[in-house]
Amino acid sequence: METTRVNVVLPKKMYASVNKLVNLGYYKSFSEAVRSGLKDEVLKFEVPAARLSESELNELDEAFEDVRTGRERSAADLAKELGYELRG
């Protein structure tokens, strides 16, 4: 497997929590823990997207572009403006 080295900035508490999991033997290394978490996040988006038609994917792309350019606001921004906090 070809790899690429990246630098990531993490909150100290998150870094300590991941190190604790490594030290407890849940992961062989810090990198393995990060890869595992990223894999779960990628799959969360890729699996549902694979079930969408090309026109549905295009609609999603347009919607994300609307949010990115400020034509529309994200649900999180709207909730925050209304005094709510979305939890993911």
N, C-alpha and C positions, 0 to 999 in steps of 0.2 A: 504494500500500500504506500503510495506516495504521500508525503506529509508536507505541511507548511507550518512554520513557526509564527505565532502571533503573540502580541503583548495585550494583556487585558487588565483594565483597572477595575478592582473590586472593592467594595466596602470592607473594612478590616474585620467586621463581625462575620461576613460571608466567607472570607478567606479562612478565618479561624474555624468556622463550622465545617468547611470542606476538608481542611487539614485533620480535624478530629475524626471525620469519617474514614479518611485514609489511614490514620493511626489505629483506628479500631478494626481495620481490615476489610471494610466494605468495598474499597477500591484499592488497586495496586499502586496507583499514583494519583497526584493531583490532576494530571492531564487526563487520565482515564475518567475521573469524576466529571470533569468539564465536558469531555466528549459524550459521556452518557447523558448528561443534562441537555446538551445541544441536540443530540440525536432525538430525544423525546420532543423537543420543541419543533424541530424540522418536520418530524412525522405528523405532529398535530396539524400542521398546515398542508403538508403534501398529500396525505391520504384523502382528506375530504376534497382537495382540489382535483385529484385524479378522477373523481367521480363526476366532475362538472363537464358540461359540454364546452366547446370552444367559445360559443357566444356568451355563455355564463361567465367564463373566465375573463372575456373581454369586458363584460359589465363590471366585474369586480375591479379590474385594472382601472377602468374609468372612474369608479367610485373612490378608489385610493388616490387617484390623481386629483379628484375634486377636493379631497381632504388636504392633500399635500399643498395644493395651490391656494387654499383658503376659500374656495367656492362653497365648500361644505365644511362643517365641523365634525370632528369625531364624536362618538358616543361618550367617550371619557371626558372630552372637553365640555360637552353639553351638560353632562351630569355634574361636573365640578362647578360650572356656572350656576347650576340650580341648587348647589349645596349638598350634593351627594357624592359618594366615593364608590366607584366601581371596583370590585375585587375580582381578580382573575385566577 
